[in-house]
Amino acid sequence: MSLLNQLFNRGVLGTRCKTCLNLAISRIKLLQNKRDMQLKQMRKEISQFLQAGQEAIARIRVEHIIREQNIWAAYEILELFCEFVLARVPIIESQKECPSELREAIASIIFAAPRCSDVPDLLQIKNLFTTKYGKEFVSAISELRPDSGVNRTIIEKLSVSAPSGEVKLKVLRDIAEEYNLTWDSSKTEAEFRKNHEDLLGGTKHVGAGAAVSHTPSKKGSNNSSHSIVESSIKSVPDKQEYKYLEASSPSNNNSWLNNNEIEQSHKNNDVPLGDAKSETQFQSSDVLEKARAAIASADRASAVARAAAQLVQSNFGSLKLEGKSS
């Protein structure tokens, strides 16, 4: 019974494999003809861009042409491999392991199947080979393990990496030569050789004058706000004048820092000295207004605290009187 099942499965596998291979060959031929017409149209458009002096657009469009050419070349190799495997389906049926002479062709078809979405028949062929040789055999090919046997040209043509500048320049020169254009490629060549900066890392160069001018002002404002808070916490109602002097002293320090800042930024950045000093005076006046506001809020807080303490004392006294009377 098992022998009959093996013979039946062998016949079914061979029939399905032949059908899928024939469909894949026919579909690849149709796609090659369609892609060939598209490539001719795209090359003509790029020649028009080069003739009109729009090299920037041509440099972008040429990548799509290179990708289509690579896929076209990969399809041509896959068509030959499918025809090769189709002629040797009886050998595949008769042997349990993959024949060594068919290793490259079968491995290349399995590797290209998920990368060629236009040819769904290759996926069915891959599933048939998975049933025949096992999942470990297919996974070794998909992961490109050593001795996987995949054709190197198939790997390169189906790669998703961007083409190099030399390849793009060569294709542009071929297009210009094909359409008899007198095109100067020096500008495009210089653009391809240029090392573009990584803009994701943010700006790396900051002016020295700007760095010097902003840092002291931040320190001065932080020191002034910190001293204002300390003076408001330690404030006593009968020492208003002392508080005022203590709160206003950081603004003087801030103005001293800002004066040094003005001179240094004036030396580094050639900023007009009068404008910088007027801006510093506005900043010191703002700090002084903030200090006065902080002192006023501290006075209000202390008044509320005294009122709360008197209220607590009065409530506590009334509770004592009630306890004695009872």
Secondary structure, DSSP 8 states (H G I E B T S, - for coil): -HHHHHHHHHHHHHHHHHHHHHHHHHHHHHHHHHHHHHHHHHHHHHHHHHHTT-HHHHHHHHHHHHHHHHHHHHHHHHHHHHHHHHHTHHHHHH-SS--GGGHHHHHHHHHHGGG-TT-THHHHHHHHHHHHH-HHHHHHHHTT-TT----HHHHHHT--S---HHHHHHHHHHHHHHTT-----HHHHHHHHS----GGG------HHHHHHHHHHHHHHHHHHHHHHHHHHS--TT-HHHHHHHHHHHHHHHHHHHHHHHHHHHHHH---HHHHHHHHHHHHHHHHHHHHHHHHHHHHHHHHHHHHHHHHHHHHHHHHHHHHH-
